Amino acid sequence: MNRITQFSRRSFLQSATAFLALPHLETYADNKSATDIKRMIFLGQGYGFVSKSFFPSTAGKFSKIGLTEGMTPLKKYQNDISILGNLENIGATNPHQGSLTFLTGASYANPKGFKNTVSCDQIAASYLCKDTRYNSLTLSTKERASGHGSGVRSMAWNPHGKPISGLNTSLELFNKLFAKHESKEQILRRIKEERSILDAMKLNVRSVNRTLGKNDQEKLDEYFQSIRHIELGLKKQIEWSSVPKPKASFKHPKEVDGEAEVKLMFDMICLALQTDQTRVITYMMPSQSVLSSMGITIPVHSLSHYNISAEREVVAKQRDHKCMELLGYLIGKLKSTKDKNGLNLYDTSLLAYGSNIRNTHTIKDFPVILSGGAIKKLRLGESFKLPKATPLQNVWLTLLQETGVPVKSFSSSTGTVKGILT
């Protein structure tokens, strides 16, 4: 055997010759079949869509029933998408919570504030991202008027029901993926300092543990579990400290916003997947800045109440078109970007796009659009009318299982959705 074939791809990446996107080299390809690699992308869109022009009224193949007016920007990809109807997010009762519960469904409000549980993207990440630099990437928006709920700006929730802070701009994502401000020694020194702080926190809290009541002790246990979660993250940083990040072949623009910002975020989502830095990405998308880049001055929340006037409805339809144009942009990028095995990212990815809100304050029968080739049995190119009030959690459970995540239930799921599979 030629000696060069004994090198692993990881060894190759550790050399100084690592680039932004390696070409497909069979010598360095992983032994595992490309079909073993599964990726998941979750996109949250705020404020819903114009009901009568966006949502299909019937089930069937798009090639037969056609696309609705609002979905026409996806004409090129009509055989690569499906939209699910008659969904209900069990546990979501407040439209003002927006997309906060889109990936969970077991949230509720109590006297002490908002409560949530683990999101399906984090369950997927715990299985799909064991061999990647990052367990997952959580992306968000810096704007508050985004239709995703006030205060918390994240769709990703850890196993303890706490929101995972997201990267709010494409520049933050760029720096996380490509910037190399720290040497290995600096990384290890920082991790040592962070561990020292965690150890001190443990000692200080344990000293008062005996004086606490049962409820407070339970809260304290949750606190320690959160610390353990941080420690596991530090451990992974150590494991990857010797592997240099890819080199960026471009400079991030100084000023970018609105539609351009979303497209740049999509570009780097593809780069993150292409360089296998993670296999699970969640993106809470902006709304108001996209309108502004379109020259629309109506506040996005006001626009969601489009039935107030004919003018608002026209502009709301324009927004629907733009949202679908952006979704089509990402699908196109996935199809035109090859991973290390020479396959289009599309072929190994599952893309889920949607919102907790159908329109205005309606939080039932909201849109979920699916795309990607990671699930070979997934029926694409169709409008589905599922049984009335099908739990959204059943969809997430189905997608998790079909991407190889060994879970028997998720949140308030009642079973899987067999109808969307062949």
Secondary structure, DSSP 8 states (H G I E B T S, - for coil): --GGGG--HHHHHHSTT--SS----GGGS-SS-GGG--EEEEEE-TT---HHHHS-SS-EEHHHH---GGGGGGGGGTTSEEEEEEEE-TT---GGGGGGGTT----EEETTEEE----HHHHHHHHH-TTSSSS-EEE--S-S-SSS-SS---S-B-TTS-B---B-SHHHHHHHHH-----HHHHHHHHHHHHHHHHHHHHHHHTTGGGS-HHHHHHHHHHHHHHHHHHHHHHHHHHTTTS-----SS---SS--HHHHHHHHHHHHHHHHHTTS-SEEEEE--SHHHHHHTT--S-HHHHH-GGG-HHHHHHHHHHHHHHHHHHHHHHHHHHH-B-TTS-BHHHHEEEEEE-S-SBTTB-BS--EEEE-SSSTTB--SEEEEEEEEEEHHHHHHHHHHHTT---S--TT--S--GGGB-
